[in-house]
Amino acid sequence: MSQASNPKKSPVKIIVLVAVLLVAGYFGYKKIHYAMTHETTDNAQVETQITPVLPRVAGYVKTISVKDYDSVKAGQLLVELDDAELQTQLAEMEADYKQAEVDVINAKAALTNAIVSLRVNKGNIELAQLRRKKAEDDLKRDQNLFADQAITRKQLDDSKFNLESVAQQLDNNKTDLTAAESRIAVLQAGVQKAEAGLGVKKAKIEQTQLKITYTKIYSPQAGKIGKKNVSEGQYVQAGTPLFSIVNDTTYWIVANFKENQLKKLYPGKEVDIEVDAFPDLKLKGSIESMSEATGAKFSLLPPDNASGNFVKVTQRVPVKIRIKDIDKYRNMLRAGLSVLISADTN
């Protein structure tokens, strides 16, 4: 009988298989161990301050001093609007203001004349009082003379008539005084009204002068502008976004960790940062602060879990991360770049 030959298994294959299993087990262990000792998220991106450039007055764009993605300095002139219409309005207001100044002078002059007239009225009253006193004395004397038959009835009647005339004149002078005092109150109110009107016109002039300064739009901060949304000759309304300025000197990261990842995260915690745009770039950072609300609470229509069909969804909490040695990477970073954040929880 011929014995079946049993081929011997090659020891090389066994060694290779064992080596592959060992390597796979090693890297698998590292992967599992890393996942168990680190909290990671790729729901993160680079952030910076982005300031919109908005006109404060409406008008036609006269000149634009920058191009798309230009670097600008704080206080640099960016856009100038046509101010011809505002200048015309200012000239008209200044002429109206001068006329109002004349109105105030006239009102004060009328008040001064009324005060002088009032003094005259008071003097007339004092004179009429003296005349009435004299007329009363004359009447008493004539009554005594008439009783002694030293004068005639007509002379006595003339004395009575004179007293009545002087008394009536005194009453008239008092009435004129009351009217003059009332007129002074009216003229004083007129002066106050004219001065108030002058103040209103002055305020409008200052407001127009301020609007003219707004026709020149300066950069609120240093950085780089984005794409322009305006061209020369275009009419823009107040508050219309012209373009935005991206602050290229300060960057940070906002990472949105799941709520069940927050247990061992706290301000000051060291983290590793990987930027998708630069796979070989390894950055270090630390947690600066953590939001007091989930990202959903900042949405336009926050979810209302009190409604009927409730499905539990894991929420995410924004975490602000400071980048260490930012000066080394400032020229490489861009707002909006995606990053991977890893935090050691040991």
SULGIVEN-V507168 format. One line per field, one symbol per residue. burial: I if it has 9 or more other ideal C-beta (glycine too) atoms within 8 Angstrom, else O. Layout:
BEGIN
burial = ???
END
This chain:
BEGIN
burial = OOOOOOOOOOOOOIOOOOOOOOOOOOOOOOOOOOOOOIIIIOOIIIOIOIIIIIIOIOIIIOOIOIOOOOOIOOOIIIIIIIIOOIIOIIOOIIOIIOOIIOIIOOIIOIIOOIIOIIOOIIOIIOOIIOIIOIIIOIIOOIIOIIOOOOOOOOIIOOIIOIIOIIIOIIOOIIOIIOOIIOIIOOIIOIIOIIIOIIOOIIOIIOOIIOIIOIIIIOIOIIIIIIOIOIOOOOOIOIOIOIIIIIIIOOIIIIIIIIIOIIOOIOOOIIIIIIIIOOOOIOIIIIIOOIIOOIIIOOOOOOOOOOOOOOOOOOIIIIIIIIIOOIOOIIOIIOIOIIIIIIIOOO
END
